[in-house]
């Protein structure tokens, strides 16, 4: 940075709030070689305090030393600014350059001209990337783990080092402001490491504020209240919430699949990246962990139920393809690339619906997928490795399924017993005991026969139909799945009817050769 400034190259430091842009600018101002080159002509203007076009020129005239009282445009200041070597740092330029700010169109060419003045070294800090092309854009990165430790322990002075604190650092994603606030809160409250960990587990991101500063929430809200963000409408917050919900973010190549109800979804993604609310990481659009955790504290995301359904439906589709030995490379590549998201989604699903047959069913589907050697897909598949390579998702294992089954067995009553039997049937299928699985599903269906819970009766029919086809009983499978579709029709559940059609078609296809 110092070498660029000394060479006179105009620089735009870009990044989300709290990433350290202002700190870098102030450090440059105090660098010894910069002091030597510019002397007293090192100037700093906070643009978030600028109130209007005229106010900007008034501040520029006063701070640079031009002292022209009636400076209303660049014409009045140009002679002075072109006559002295000056370093000018404009902090928080997003306040005046936000495309939806009323006077942004007038101020943009002013910043552009300042960048072209040969006697001036211009540095601007901003959250938005819509800066003049005359400025060299520099993305401010998050801190490495080593730098995170250094920042934290420079404030929280102690010789003790606990490995558990590193796990807390990882939850802050190298975000300098969050790390600084955490160290400050721990120091001011005289907490030891263990108390700090306890408070984090209890309060999490709300911990990051002190008695004298508004904390992380105020920094994030600046971006969420920016004109560009608010111009996107109320749905923008829901979209951002859903991106933040997934640990990996969302695959940019599949945003239309994930957001089927949002027209021009890519425009929203681009706007979030322009605002530094999100960033691109290979094919995914994601965000820093502190922002994710802050968004989690808000209202529930209205798009989440549909997104969860989309993921579970795709897992079910792939599991069915595995059962028919018709897996496409793209399907397995999706599972591999979305591994962290899928595990997180299932974990949350189990917490929200601990006694749901649907959870066990997803476990079963993925356990079947995990037993499928990727080398059977294609010799050119990127996932293929020598030997029986398999996908590994730690949450989606037989151990997990066994734990869920234990919850079923704790239930009482006819409905609970029926659910237990259905859960046991799915587990038996995963363990490879197909005959026992069919027997348990048939017994569950008997239990369901006189119950009023039509949805579970239909689910039991579908599960049994799928087991029957695996066992070669095609005629019985067709009757069973058709009965399930009749039940869904009685309930008026069009979505479930639509979902079961492929199962019926597949059963009929399998039955054709016989």
HELIX and SHEET records of a PDB file:
HELIX    1   1 UNK A    2  UNK A    6  1                                   5    
HELIX    2   2 UNK A   21  UNK A   29  1                                   9    
HELIX    3   3 UNK A   32  UNK A   38  1                                   7    
HELIX    4   4 UNK A   47  UNK A   49  5                                   3    
HELIX    5   5 UNK A   53  UNK A   64  1                                  12    
HELIX    6   6 UNK A   74  UNK A   81  1                                   8    
HELIX    7   7 UNK A   94  UNK A   97  1                                   4    
HELIX    8   8 UNK A  104  UNK A  116  1                                  13    
HELIX    9   9 UNK A  145  UNK A  155  1                                  11    
HELIX   10  10 UNK A  163  UNK A  171  1                                   9    
HELIX   11  11 UNK A  176  UNK A  188  1                                  13    
HELIX   12  12 UNK A  193  UNK A  203  1                                  11    
HELIX   13  13 UNK A  204  UNK A  207  5                                   4    
HELIX   14  14 UNK A  216  UNK A  224  1                                   9    
HELIX   15  15 UNK A  227  UNK A  230  1                                   4    
HELIX   16  16 UNK A  235  UNK A  245  1                                  11    
HELIX   17  17 UNK A  252  UNK A  254  5                                   3    
HELIX   18  18 UNK A  255  UNK A  258  1                                   4    
HELIX   19  19 UNK A  265  UNK A  274  1                                  10    
HELIX   20  20 UNK A  289  UNK A  296  1                                   8    
HELIX   21  21 UNK A  304  UNK A  323  1                                  20    
HELIX   22  22 UNK A  329  UNK A  337  1                                   9    
HELIX   23  23 UNK A  339  UNK A  352  1                                  14    
HELIX   24  24 UNK A  357  UNK A  370  1                                  14    
HELIX   25  25 UNK A  374  UNK A  376  5                                   3    
HELIX   26  26 UNK A  398  UNK A  409  1                                  12    
HELIX   27  27 UNK A  414  UNK A  430  1                                  17    
HELIX   28  28 UNK A  434  UNK A  448  1                                  15    
HELIX   29  29 UNK A  454  UNK A  470  1                                  17    
HELIX   30  30 UNK A  474  UNK A  491  1                                  18    
HELIX   31  31 UNK A  494  UNK A  512  1                                  19    
SHEET    1   A 5 UNK A  42  UNK A  46  0                                        
SHEET    2   A 5 UNK A  86  UNK A  91  1                                        
SHEET    3   A 5 UNK A 120  UNK A 126  1                                        
SHEET    4   A 5 UNK A  11  UNK A  14  1                                        
SHEET    5   A 5 UNK A 136  UNK A 139  1                                        
SHEET    1   B 3 UNK A 250  UNK A 251  0                                        
SHEET    2   B 3 UNK A 284  UNK A 286 -1                                        
SHEET    3   B 3 UNK A 279  UNK A 281 -1                                        
END                                                                             
